[in-house]
Amino acid sequence: MDDYRINLAESELPQAWYNIQPDLPRPLPPYLHPATGQPVGPQDLAPIFPLEIIMQEVSREPQIPIPDEVLRHYRLWRPTPLHRARCLEQALKTPARIYYKNESVSPAGSHKPNTAVPQAYYNKAAGMRRLATETGAGQWGSALAFACNLVGLECTVYMVKVSYYQKPYRRSLMHLWGAQVFPSPTDRTNAGRGILARTPDTSGSLGMAISEAVEDAATHPDTNYSLGSVLNHVALHQTVIGLEVKRQLALAGDAPDVLIGCVGGGSNFAGFAFPFVPDKLQGRDLRIIGVEPTACPTLTRGAYAYDFGDTSGLTPLMLMYTLGHNFVPPGIHAGGLRYHGDSPLLCLLVHDRVIEARAYPQTPVFEAARLFVQTEGLIPAPETAHAIKAAVDEAVRCRETGREECIVFNFSGHGYLDLGAYDAFLEGDLKDVEFPEEELQRALRELPAVAGR
């Protein structure tokens, strides 16, 4: 086929999410209660999540049906196109075939509404009035604001302070969809006030913002917490991406040799890659690569250990790759990749070497993004540019070896609201940051003690 885009009809939209838990090489270790150290039960999550979300978090059903109302909302932008990057292939003079799944066509400009819409739907059905959440670069906050506006919920967003000021137009999107947005840490919560008392000049972190959002939800009976990454139900909802890619590659008469996505908490990568994991586990020669920044090298340099998902220790303990819950990353422009931990599902697969991980500094990432812009035309988000850098490297490897491989990456979001970052790159003002070893060791020494584990 000579097509540049492979499209699916609305009637081909997946009717169920794929649940990877029954297909894991071994069971996922349980979440632990932050006070008792015992496995978390549904009653422990009930103060901040609706029952349906809790059941999805622990479900071992291979498929979870998508509610009709969620499907109706999905059709605003789904199915999304799969592009053949023919111009990029020509520029690289590679024999590889490069495809990218374009999740930037959603109203919020990223993959995030794939889980924001069902989370808002389930919370509305449970009688909630408001959702509280955190956001890094603003993609998740804008997606949840969009979803709450669709179903008639109020929305409060705690945005990491450095991104709040770096990315003002993300705030504009959230405000247009009716959300309140605050630079975190704030003086609105006990967690925020405590952090500001200790570190008044902090630039903020996702861990801090999570603490504030969880506290907000737990202290208001009409409010639940919603998050855009890390937990199992979020990865579940995102699998519409990979399920569509499977159908689209079949239409193109192709099959992947390499799958690539950027990783912050793991949601876009999990949704894109998880539907292909059973193929690899059954013996298919398939490489699956998660890409992160060297400034926040969770999968590549973190410890595989139990840790809190937030700075203040309000969340359950999860077994994951972590840089320590007190980690405060540098203010790189890929704000969505500045999280100290990762999805426990993804981390298990990395630990068991089903999935590979690599890290890049931001300057070569932006150089790859510029090449993509000048060949394919779309402007990627700084987070997405990490996946592009890895795809370019894999295509160059194919050029050097003569291998005609099929490389597929997830274009998780556009960068039209991140042009300030591109200005900094073009003006030579970007700094490449390596997380110092001494800081890593200090953070890891502060990991919580977990008896018997």
Secondary structure, DSSP 4 states (H G I P E B T S, - for coil): ---SEE---GGGS-SEEE--GGGSSSPPPPPB-TTT-SBP-HHHHTTTS-HHHHHHHH---SEEEPPHHHHHHHTTTPSPPEEE-HHHHHHHT-SSEEEEEEGGGSTTSBSTHHHHHHHHHHHHHTT-SEEEEEESSSHHHHHHHHHHHHHT-EEEEEEEHHHHHH-HHHHHHHHHTT-EEEEES-SSSHHHHHHHHH-TT----HHHHHHHHHHHHHT-TTEEE--SSSSHHHHHHHTHHHHHHHHHHHHTT---SEEEEE-SSSHHHHHHHGGGHHHHHTT---EEEEEEETTS-HHHHSEEEEEESSSSS-SPEEEEEES-TT------S-GGG--S---HHHHHHHHTTSSEEEEE-HHHHHHHHHHHHHHH---B-HHHHHHHHHHHHHHHHHHHHT---EEEEEE-BB-TT-HHHHHHHHTT--------HHHHHHHHHTSPP-TT-
